[in-house]
C-alpha cells in the first residue's frame, strides 16, 4: 500500500541528504585544497628565506646561515632538509642530511627562476614534499657600486644555483585526514538528523489530514453533521474540505430526494393496486351482481393501463438520467416542432408557432429533443384553460450560434417562487392530494434530465395574469 507520509519522508530525506553531503563534500575539498596550498606557501616562503641568505661578491658565493636560528635543519626532532648546488657541485646542505645514510636530495632539471613542488620520500623514511628552484644569487651591495657599468656583464657571468628544501608532510596528512573524518562524521549525523527531522515534520504536517479523516468518518447520510469544519485546517486542505462539503451536501439532497421519490412512487403504485384488490375482492364476494361484473373488465383494464403509464414514466425518467453516450445528429427545429404540434394537439387547441423564415438546424439528439418538446407542449395543453392560446417561439440566442425556444401559456394554477424551485423535481405536484389519475409529476423531471444530457439550459418563470413561460436554450 502506498503511503504519502513514507514517500514524502523518503523523497525529502534523500533530496536533503544528497544536497548536504554534496555541500559537505565540496567544503571538504575546498578546505583540503586550502590547507595544502597554505602548506606549499609556507614551503615557498621558507625557501625564499634561505635564498635571501645567499649573496655573491668578487670572492665568490657566501651563505649567511646559522643553525642556532633554524634548529629544524640541525636537530633530530622533526628535521627539515635543504641542499644547495652551485653549478653541478653541492654548495651546502643541512646537518640533518648528515644524520642518515642517504644524505642527498634529488636534483631536478628546471629552468632559471622556476620552481616545482613534488612528493618525495625523505632521508629518514617519512613521506614529504620538496621545493626545488634554480636561481642566481643576489649581488652584494658593495659589488653593485664597484662594478658600475660592468654590473650587467657580471650578472651574465654568474653561475646559477639550485636549492632543494624538503620537510615531512605527515602532519599535513594527519590534518587532512582529521578534516575528512570530521566531514564524514558530520555527513552521517546530518543524514540521520535530516531523516528524523523530516519524518517528524511530515508527520506533524499530516495531522490535519488525520483530523479531517476522523471528522469525515463521523459523517453519514443520516447524521446531523453535514459539513466539515475548516476553521483549523491549513489553506491547502480548505479547498479539499469545501469540495467534500459540497459533495456531502449534494449527496444528502440526493438521498432526501430519493427517499421522497421512493415514497411517492410507492404512493402512486399503491392507489391502483388497492383499487385492483378492492375490485377483485368485491367481484369474488358478489359474483352474481351484474352491476359489478359488467364493468369489471373495463375497470381492471383502465387501472392496469394507469399502472403501465406510471411504470413507463419511471423507466423513461431512469433512461433520461443515464449518462451513456447519445447519438448526435442534425435536427431541423421548425420541422420537428410542427410534427410535435400535429401529434400532441389532439384536442385542437390554438397553438401559435412564431418563427421567421430562417431554418434553424442544430446538432443534438433528436429523440431527446423530441421527448423534451412533447412533454413541455403536453404540459402546457393540460394545465391551461381551453380557451387560451399556447405560444411557441423560436429565435437566435443573443449573438451566439445557440437557439432559444420559448413555450408560454396561461396557467390554471397560481405558482409561487417556491413552487417554481420544485418544478423539475420528480413526482412533485402542486396538488398535494394527487387527485389527478393522469399526471404523476414525472414529465418535467424527464425534461430536465434530457436537457442535462444534451447540454440544454431549461428555465421557468411566471408573469402577470398567470402567464408561465418555459425557456429552452439549445
Protein Blocks (a to p, Z undefined) as FASTA:
>chain_A
ZZfklmmmmmmmmmmmmmmmmmmmmmmmmmmmmmmmmmmmmmmmmmmmmmmmpccdfkbc
cddddfklmmmlmmmnhpadddddehjbcfbdcfklmmpmblcdcdddddehiacddddd
dfkopacddddddddddddfklmmmnmmmmmmmmmmpccddddddddfklmmmmmmmmmm
mmmmmmmmmmmmmmmmmmmmmmmmmmmmmmmmmmmmmpcfkbmblbdcfklgcfklmmmm
mmmmmmmmmmmmmmmmmmmmmmmmmmmmmmmmmmmmmmmmmmmmmmmlmklmmmmmmmmm
mmmmmmmmmmmmmmmmmmmmpccdcddddddfklmmmmmmmmmmmnopacdddddfbdcd
ddddfklmmmmmmmmmmmmmmmpcfkbccddddddehjbfbdcdddddddfbdcdfklmm
mmmgghiafblnomafkbgolmmmmmmmmmmmnopacdddddehhiacddddZZ
